[in-house]
Amino acid sequence: MKKLLWIGCLSYFLIGLAHVVLGSILPVALEHYGKDYSQGGTLIFAQFAGFLGGVSLSPWLNRRFGKRGGLITYQWQNKHAVDSAT
């Protein structure tokens, strides 16, 4: 259980770090891609909403599929979301 707690803390830290990095490079990225700040805000919100959805669905996935099955299901969904976005 201690290992799981540390993995959760590390994941939370990395997601927070990703928010900070994205926020700091956002002006340069928006200028490079020719986008405006409203589209940048949508990007930040999508990242937050994805995190919130993952955290909210995680207990249900773990109850339904078990801990290992929940992780495999999450990875499968994440892979298909990335594939459909490209």
PyMOL commands that set and color helices and strands:
alter all, ss='L'
color gray80, all
select helices_A, chain A and resi 2-33+37-85
alter helices_A, ss='H'
color red, helices_A
deselect
rebuild
show_as cartoon
